[in-house]
């Protein structure tokens, strides 16, 4: 197996594992008070200084568009879980802050959600495998982004010729067949 096929196979395995586990965790999400995506907003706010952040900063941590995040924040604000404040440094910006109720909702949900994660992920992998997975995922996250590669090595511009197009179409099937 060549390096490119191995990389595509590893990506397919990582992506499929993430999708499967996310579906399971979403299906057994432990609260009727907030949704899984709303929890993600609270999780990110809880990790910020003073448990507050600009909506623009939240978009860097969430896999949602800014309009979607704004709608989530509006729903959370209507429940009293967050409050929207004017950004003192930029009158056009909005700061989102956890309320006391929001901190309580987050903590309660986080404990039960962590139990589900522990059962699913920890119930499948042993301590050494969990440590190895953490190291590998961190290494992938911190690796050189494609956009920062040398101009001749950049891949974001599309497929250059028919041979590359044929190879790109066949590789996922090869990677899947070898899994």
N, C-alpha and C positions, 0 to 999 in steps of 0.2 A: 504494500500500500504506500503510495507516495504521500508527501507532506500535505499537499493540498487536499487530497481525499481524506486524510486523517483529520485535518482541521474542519472540514465540512461535516464529517461524521461526529466529531466532538461537539460542534455547534448544534447539530440536529439533536443529539442526546441531551445536551444542556437545555435547549429550548423546550423539548418535549417534556422533560422532567419538570421544568418551571411551570409550564402550562398545566400539567396534570395536578401538581401540588397546589397551585393557585386556585384551580377549580374546586379542589377538595376543601381548602381552607375557606374559600368564599361560601361554599355550600353549608359549612358548619360554623359560620361566623357567629360569635357568641352573644349578639345583642340585637334587640329590635329597636334600639334607640338611634343607632347610627349605622350607616352602610360601611362596607369594606373600604370604599374610596374615601368616605368621610373620615374613617379611622386613619387612613394614610395622611390626611391633612393634619389631624390631631397629633399623630406620631411625629411628623416633621416639626410642628410647632413646639412640641414638648422638648425637642432637641435644640431649640434656638435659645439664645440669651433672653431672659425675661419671658420666655414662652410666647414670643411674638415675632412676626416677620412680615415683610411686604409681600403682596401677592406675587410680584415679579420674582422674588427670591424663592417662593414656593414652587413656581413653575420649573425651577432648576432641579428640584428633587422629586417631582411627581411625573408620572407618565400620562399626563393629561394636558390639554390645551389651556391657555389662560382663560378663555370664556367658560370652559367646563369647571375650572377651579373657582372662578368667580361665582358660578351657580352653586357649587358645593358650599362655599363660604356663606353665601346668602341663606342657604338652608340651615347651616349650622348656627348662624346668627339668629335666625327666627326661632330656634330651639333654645337660645340662650347659652349655647356651648362655646361660641366665640363672639367676640365683638369686633366691629370694624371701626378703625380710628383713622383720622387724617394723619398722614406722615408729616411730622414736624419739619423734616428736612426738604420735603417736596410736597407742596399743597395738592398736587395732582395725584400723588400716590396714596395707596390705602395700606394701612398696617392691620394685620389680623392678629388678635391676641386671644389666648385661651382664657376663659372665665373660670371662676372657682368651680362651677358646675362642670365645665369642660375638662378641667383637671381630674375631677372625680370620675366622669364618664370614661376618660382616657385610661386612667389607672385600672378601673374595674374591667374594662374591655381588654386591656393589654395583658392582664394576668391570665384571663381565660384564653385569649388568643395564643399566648406563649405556651400554654399547656397543650393546645392543639398542634402547634408547630413542633413542640418537643415530642409529642406522641408520633406524629407523622414522620418527621425527619430523623429525630433521635431514635425512634423505634425501628428505623431502617438501617441507619449507619451507626457504627460503633464510635467511640471517642476519638480514636486515631483517624478514622475516615472523616469525621466531622471537622477535625482540625485541618486535614489535608484539603477538604472541600473549601473551607474558609480561605485558606492560603491561595488556592488556585483561583477562586472567584475574585479575590482581592487583586491578585496579579493580573487577571484579565481586565478588571475595572481600571487599574492604573496604567495599563499598557499604552503604547503610543497610538493615538487615534488615527484612523485612515487619513483624515484631513490634514494631519501634520506630517505625513510621510513625504519622502522626497518626491518632487513633481513626476518623475518617471515611474514611481511606484504607486501613485494614487489610483484608487479603484472607483472612486465615487463618480467619475465622469461617464461611466457606462461601458458597454462592451465595444471594443474597437473593430473586430473583424468576425467573419462568419465562423472561423475555427474556434475562437474564444466563446462565441455564442453557443455552438454545439457542445463544447466542453462544459459550460456553465449549466446547460439544460440536463446533461447526463450525470453530473457529479452527485446531486442529492440522492438520486436513485442508487448510485454505486455506494454511497455512504450508508444509506438505509439498508441495502442488501447485505452489507458487511457487518451490521450491528447485531 
